Amino acid sequence: MTPPPPQHSTPPPRLRPWAIGLFILFVAGFVFGMLPRWRHTSELRTETRELSVPTVTVAKPAPGKAEGGLTLPAEVKARTESPIYARASGYLTKWKLDIGAKVKAGDLLAEIDTPELDQELESARANVEQANAALALAKATADRWAELVKTESVSEQENQEKAADVKLKKANVDAAMANLHRFEDLKAFARVLAPFDGIITARDIDVGDLITSGKELFRLADTRTLRIYVRVPQSALGDISVGTLADLAVPELPRRKFEIKVVRTSGAIDAASRTLLTEMEVDNSSGVLVAGSYAQVTFHDSGKDPALVLPSNCLLFRAEGPEVALVGGDKHVTLHPIVIGRDFGKTLEVLSGVQSGDQVIINPGDSIVTGTEVRVAEAK
């Protein structure tokens, strides 16, 4: 059997060198042409993502300045002040003391001539004598009738009538004596006396004036201790109570302050002014302070920590009320409602809703909502 002739394999076609070089050039050109595009696309995507995250400036709540105390206008009054009236009618014969004079209780201030009262007093004394005489006669008659009734010279009824007449005459004596004492007391008012220690602040009479009952003659004030009246607003009542200390200042003594304390309050707020009438006392034994003057009272600081303050442009006004935008540690926004205290213009007092370490966005946009991612830039 004749073996088959050997088969020769055909060698694979080879690329020509120039084709290989052309292919390499094409691939290199493609790579070098698309690489900048890829880089630009990646940078654009990164920049777009970064630009989609807003950059915000934040501020941290800071403690406000400690208050120097609540300052309110006050009225200075004498501890005891009273007008001195005339109880007796007549003509003023003399006055002893003038305004500014210091008096003691019982000192004579003025004397009044009371001719009509003198006549009534004499008439009352005569009535007493008449009543005593009638009583003596009634007693003598009753005693004689009491002896006669024993011998049945007079009837028992007549004896009882004489005894009753004695009681009647004694009652007349008592009435006459009471009337006499009344006129004597009225006569005593012809001498006008000081009812308490103090200083005369007014004199409205002169010698020869007709004095009628109810006319004011003098005004007397005890200024050794002064009463200070202050109307405290309702918002400050939490810091004011009996024993609270304060400083009193008057414009005429700018370098002096007098320490005072609350001694009592009215216990009710005035519905018209929404204030509480508060009374304090100050020792004025030196006479430096003048009753009736205007003053200012500064209550001592209560010692409470001052409230936190924020820039006014951190505030957001929403339907839920005032809010601020806080940035958390994950750079996401959370809206917090706050309670506003006093408004200082550029800053405002925040009573609750934020803490000292919070990051609050300044000038937050109206579109900002809870969950928004932000980039934080510290405020200068």
C-alpha positions as CSV (number, residue, x, y, z in Angstrom):
1,M,0.0,0.0,0.0
2,T,1.5,3.2,-1.1
3,P,1.7,5.7,1.8
4,P,-0.1,9.0,1.2
5,P,2.2,11.8,0.2
6,P,3.2,14.1,3.1
7,Q,1.0,17.2,3.5
8,H,2.7,20.5,4.0
9,S,1.0,22.9,6.4
10,T,0.5,26.4,5.1
11,P,2.1,29.0,7.4
12,P,-0.3,31.6,8.9
13,P,-0.3,34.9,7.2
14,R,1.8,37.5,9.0
15,L,0.9,41.1,9.4
16,R,3.0,43.3,7.7
17,P,5.1,45.5,10.0
18,W,3.6,48.6,8.7
19,A,0.1,47.3,9.6
20,I,1.2,46.6,13.2
21,G,2.7,50.0,13.5
22,L,-0.5,51.6,12.2
23,F,-2.6,49.6,14.7
24,I,-0.3,50.7,17.5
25,L,-0.6,54.3,16.4
26,F,-4.4,54.0,16.3
27,V,-4.6,52.6,19.8
28,A,-2.2,55.1,21.2
29,G,-4.1,57.9,19.6
30,F,-7.4,56.6,20.9
31,V,-6.0,56.3,24.4
32,F,-4.3,59.7,24.4
33,G,-7.4,61.3,22.9
34,M,-9.9,59.8,25.3
35,L,-7.8,60.1,28.5
36,P,-8.3,63.9,28.8
37,R,-11.9,63.5,28.1
38,W,-12.2,61.0,30.9
39,R,-10.2,63.2,33.3
40,H,-12.3,66.2,32.4
41,T,-15.5,64.2,32.9
42,S,-14.4,63.0,36.2
43,E,-13.4,66.4,37.4
44,L,-16.6,67.9,36.2
45,R,-18.6,65.2,38.0
46,T,-16.6,65.9,41.2
47,E,-17.0,69.6,40.9
48,T,-20.7,69.3,40.2
49,R,-21.1,67.1,43.3
50,E,-19.1,69.6,45.4
51,L,-21.1,72.5,44.0
52,S,-24.3,70.8,44.9
53,V,-23.3,70.9,48.6
54,P,-23.8,74.5,49.8
55,T,-21.1,76.2,51.8
56,V,-22.4,77.9,55.0
57,T,-20.9,80.1,57.7
58,V,-21.7,79.1,61.2
59,A,-21.6,80.8,64.6
60,K,-21.7,79.3,68.1
61,P,-24.1,80.7,70.7
62,A,-22.2,82.9,73.2
63,P,-23.1,83.8,76.7
64,G,-24.6,87.3,76.9
65,K,-23.2,90.0,79.2
66,A,-24.1,89.5,82.8
67,E,-26.8,92.0,83.8
68,G,-25.9,94.7,86.1
69,G,-29.3,94.4,87.8
70,L,-32.8,95.7,87.1
71,T,-33.0,99.5,87.4
72,L,-36.4,101.1,87.9
73,P,-37.7,104.6,88.9
74,A,-38.7,105.0,92.5
75,E,-40.5,107.4,94.7
76,V,-39.1,108.4,98.1
77,K,-41.6,109.1,100.9
78,A,-41.5,109.7,104.6
79,R,-42.1,106.7,106.8
80,T,-44.9,108.6,108.6
81,E,-46.5,111.7,107.2
82,S,-49.6,113.4,108.4
83,P,-51.5,116.7,108.0
84,I,-52.3,118.4,111.3
85,Y,-55.9,119.6,111.4
86,A,-57.7,122.0,113.7
87,R,-60.4,120.3,115.8
88,A,-61.5,123.5,117.5
89,S,-62.9,126.6,115.8
90,G,-61.6,130.1,116.5
91,Y,-58.8,132.6,115.7
92,L,-55.1,131.7,115.6
93,T,-53.4,133.7,118.3
94,K,-49.8,132.3,117.8
95,W,-47.8,129.6,116.0
96,K,-44.6,128.3,117.6
97,L,-42.7,126.5,114.9
98,D,-42.1,126.9,111.2
99,I,-41.2,124.6,108.3
100,G,-38.0,122.7,108.7
101,A,-38.3,122.6,112.5
102,K,-37.8,119.3,114.2
103,V,-40.4,118.5,116.8
104,K,-41.0,115.9,119.5
105,A,-44.3,114.2,120.2
106,G,-46.4,116.6,122.4
107,D,-44.6,119.8,121.4
108,L,-46.8,122.9,121.1
109,L,-47.3,124.0,117.5
110,A,-50.0,126.7,117.7
111,E,-52.7,128.1,119.9
112,I,-56.2,129.0,119.0
113,D,-58.5,131.5,120.7
114,T,-62.0,129.9,121.0
115,P,-64.4,132.4,122.6
116,E,-67.6,130.5,121.6
117,L,-66.1,127.2,122.9
118,D,-65.2,128.9,126.1
119,Q,-68.8,130.1,126.6
120,E,-70.1,126.6,125.9
121,L,-67.6,125.2,128.4
122,E,-68.8,127.6,131.1
123,S,-72.4,126.7,130.3
124,A,-71.6,123.0,130.7
125,R,-69.9,123.5,134.0
126,A,-73.1,125.4,135.2
127,N,-75.3,122.6,134.1
128,V,-73.2,120.2,136.1
129,E,-73.6,122.3,139.2
130,Q,-77.4,122.5,138.6
131,A,-77.6,118.7,138.2
132,N,-75.6,118.2,141.4
133,A,-77.9,120.5,143.3
134,A,-81.0,118.8,142.0
135,L,-79.4,115.4,142.9
136,A,-78.7,116.6,146.5
137,L,-82.3,117.8,146.9
138,A,-83.7,114.6,145.5
139,K,-81.5,112.5,147.9
140,A,-82.6,114.6,150.9
141,T,-86.3,114.2,150.0
142,A,-85.9,110.5,149.3
143,D,-84.3,110.0,152.7
144,R,-87.1,111.9,154.5
145,W,-89.8,109.9,152.7
146,A,-88.0,106.7,153.6
147,E,-88.3,107.6,157.3
148,L,-92.0,108.7,156.9
149,V,-93.0,105.5,155.3
150,K,-92.0,103.6,158.4
151,T,-94.7,105.5,160.4
152,E,-97.1,105.2,157.5
153,S,-97.2,109.0,157.1
154,V,-96.7,108.6,153.4
155,S,-97.6,105.8,151.1
156,E,-95.1,103.2,149.7
157,Q,-95.8,104.5,146.2
158,E,-94.7,108.1,147.1
159,N,-91.6,106.7,148.7
160,Q,-90.7,104.7,145.5
161,E,-91.3,107.9,143.4
162,K,-88.8,109.8,145.5
163,A,-86.3,107.0,145.1
164,A,-86.8,106.9,141.4
165,D,-86.4,110.7,141.3
166,V,-82.9,110.3,142.9
167,K,-81.9,107.9,140.1
168,L,-83.2,110.4,137.5
169,K,-81.2,113.3,139.0
170,K,-78.1,111.1,139.1
171,A,-78.5,110.3,135.5
172,N,-78.8,114.0,134.8
173,V,-75.5,114.6,136.6
174,D,-73.8,111.9,134.5
175,A,-75.1,113.5,131.3
176,A,-74.0,117.0,132.4
177,M,-70.6,115.6,133.3
178,A,-70.2,113.9,129.9
179,N,-71.1,117.1,128.1
180,L,-68.6,119.0,130.3
181,H,-65.8,116.5,129.4
182,R,-66.7,116.8,125.8
183,F,-66.2,120.6,125.8
184,E,-63.0,120.2,127.9
185,D,-61.6,117.9,125.3
186,L,-62.6,120.3,122.5
187,K,-60.9,123.1,124.5
188,A,-57.7,121.0,124.7
189,F,-57.6,121.1,120.9
190,A,-57.1,124.9,121.1
191,R,-53.5,123.9,121.8
192,V,-52.2,122.2,118.6
193,L,-49.7,119.5,119.6
194,A,-47.3,117.3,117.5
195,P,-48.7,113.8,117.4
196,F,-45.2,112.2,116.7
197,D,-41.6,113.0,116.3
198,G,-40.8,114.5,113.0
199,I,-40.1,117.6,110.9
200,I,-42.6,120.3,109.9
201,T,-42.8,120.2,106.1
202,A,-45.7,122.7,105.6
203,R,-47.4,125.6,107.5
204,D,-50.6,126.9,106.0
205,I,-51.7,129.3,108.7
206,D,-50.8,132.7,110.1
207,V,-51.7,134.8,113.2
208,G,-55.3,136.1,112.9
209,D,-56.5,133.3,110.6
210,L,-60.0,132.1,111.1
211,I,-59.6,128.4,112.0
212,T,-62.5,126.1,111.3
213,S,-62.8,122.4,112.1
214,G,-61.1,120.4,109.4
215,K,-58.6,123.1,108.3
216,E,-55.1,121.8,107.7
217,L,-52.6,123.8,109.9
218,F,-49.3,121.9,109.5
219,R,-47.9,118.9,107.8
220,L,-45.6,116.7,109.8
221,A,-43.3,114.0,108.5
222,D,-41.0,111.5,110.1
223,T,-38.0,111.3,107.8
224,R,-35.6,109.4,110.0
225,T,-36.6,106.3,108.0
226,L,-37.8,106.7,104.4
227,R,-40.1,104.4,102.4
228,I,-39.1,103.7,98.8
229,Y,-41.9,102.7,96.5
230,V,-41.1,100.9,93.2
231,R,-43.4,99.3,90.6
232,V,-41.8,96.1,89.4
233,P,-42.9,94.8,86.0
234,Q,-44.5,91.4,85.8
235,S,-41.6,90.0,83.8
236,A,-39.2,90.6,86.7
237,L,-41.2,89.2,89.6
238,G,-39.3,86.0,89.7
239,D,-36.2,87.8,91.0
240,I,-38.0,90.1,93.5
241,S,-39.1,88.9,97.0
242,V,-39.1,90.2,100.6
243,G,-35.4,90.6,101.6
244,T,-34.1,91.2,98.1
245,L,-31.3,93.7,98.2
246,A,-31.0,96.8,96.0
247,D,-29.1,100.1,95.6
248,L,-30.8,103.5,95.8
249,A,-29.4,106.4,93.8
250,V,-30.6,110.0,93.5
251,P,-29.6,112.4,90.7
252,E,-28.4,115.0,93.3
253,L,-25.9,112.5,94.8
254,P,-24.4,110.8,91.7
255,R,-21.5,109.3,93.6
256,R,-23.4,107.8,96.5
257,K,-25.5,104.7,96.7
258,F,-27.7,103.6,99.6
259,E,-28.3,99.9,100.2
260,I,-31.9,99.0,100.8
261,K,-34.0,95.9,100.8
262,V,-37.5,94.9,100.1
263,V,-39.7,94.8,103.2
264,R,-43.1,94.1,101.7
265,T,-45.1,94.0,98.4
266,S,-48.7,94.7,97.7
267,G,-49.3,91.0,96.8
268,A,-51.3,91.8,93.7
269,I,-50.4,93.1,90.2
270,D,-51.9,96.3,89.1
271,A,-54.2,95.4,86.1
272,A,-53.6,98.7,84.4
273,S,-49.8,98.8,84.5
274,R,-49.0,95.0,85.0
275,T,-46.7,96.0,87.8
276,L,-46.3,95.0,91.5
277,L,-46.0,97.8,94.0
278,T,-42.9,97.0,96.1
279,E,-41.9,98.9,99.3
280,M,-38.4,99.2,100.7
281,E,-36.9,101.2,103.6
282,V,-33.7,103.2,104.0
283,D,-32.2,104.7,107.1
284,N,-32.1,108.5,106.8
285,S,-30.9,109.5,110.3
286,S,-28.3,111.7,108.6
287,G,-31.0,113.6,106.7
288,V,-29.2,113.3,103.4
289,L,-32.2,112.1,101.5
290,V,-35.3,114.3,101.0
291,A,-38.8,112.8,101.2
292,G,-40.8,113.3,98.0
293,S,-37.7,113.2,95.7
294,Y,-37.2,111.0,92.6
295,A,-34.8,108.2,92.7
296,Q,-33.7,105.0,90.9
297,V,-33.5,101.6,92.4
298,T,-31.2,98.9,91.0
299,F,-31.9,95.4,92.2
300,H,-28.8,93.3,92.7
301,D,-27.9,90.6,90.2
302,S,-29.8,87.4,91.0
303,G,-26.7,85.3,90.1
304,K,-28.3,83.5,87.3
305,D,-26.2,82.5,84.3
306,P,-26.7,85.0,81.4
307,A,-28.8,83.7,78.5
308,L,-27.1,82.7,75.2
309,V,-27.0,85.2,72.3
310,L,-26.9,84.7,68.6
311,P,-26.6,87.0,65.6
312,S,-30.0,88.2,64.5
313,N,-29.4,86.9,60.9
314,C,-29.4,83.3,62.2
315,L,-33.2,83.4,62.7
316,L,-35.6,81.6,60.4
317,F,-39.3,82.5,60.5
318,R,-41.5,79.5,59.7
319,A,-45.1,78.6,60.3
320,E,-44.0,76.6,63.4
321,G,-42.4,79.7,64.8
322,P,-38.8,81.0,65.1
323,E,-36.2,78.4,64.3
324,V,-32.4,78.1,63.7
325,A,-30.5,75.7,61.4
326,L,-27.9,73.6,63.3
327,V,-25.1,71.7,61.6
328,G,-24.4,68.3,63.1
329,G,-21.2,66.2,63.2
330,D,-22.3,64.5,59.9
331,K,-22.5,67.9,58.2
332,H,-26.3,67.6,57.9
333,V,-28.7,70.3,58.9
334,T,-31.3,70.1,61.6
335,L,-33.9,72.8,62.2
336,H,-34.5,73.6,65.9
337,P,-37.3,75.8,67.3
338,I,-36.1,78.4,69.8
339,V,-37.6,80.8,72.4
340,I,-36.5,84.4,71.9
341,G,-35.8,86.7,74.8
342,R,-34.7,90.3,74.4
343,D,-33.8,91.7,71.0
344,F,-30.6,93.8,71.0
345,G,-30.6,94.7,67.3
346,K,-27.6,92.9,65.9
347,T,-28.0,90.1,68.4
348,L,-30.9,88.5,70.1
349,E,-31.2,86.5,73.4
350,V,-32.2,82.8,73.1
351,L,-33.8,81.5,76.2
352,S,-34.1,77.8,75.0
353,G,-33.5,75.7,71.9
354,V,-29.7,75.9,71.5
355,Q,-26.6,75.1,73.5
356,S,-23.2,76.8,73.7
357,G,-21.5,74.2,71.5
358,D,-24.0,74.2,68.7
359,Q,-23.1,75.3,65.2
360,V,-25.8,77.7,64.0
361,I,-25.9,78.7,60.3
362,I,-25.7,82.4,59.6
363,N,-28.0,83.7,56.9
364,P,-29.7,80.4,56.1
365,G,-31.6,80.2,52.9
366,D,-35.3,79.9,52.9
367,S,-35.1,76.6,51.1
368,I,-33.0,74.9,53.7
369,V,-34.6,71.9,55.4
370,T,-33.7,69.2,57.9
371,G,-31.3,66.7,56.3
372,T,-29.6,69.1,53.9
373,E,-25.9,68.4,53.5
374,V,-23.7,71.4,53.9
375,R,-20.0,72.4,54.0
376,V,-19.0,74.5,57.0
377,A,-16.8,77.6,56.9
378,E,-16.0,79.1,60.2
379,A,-17.0,82.7,60.7
380,K,-14.3,85.2,61.1
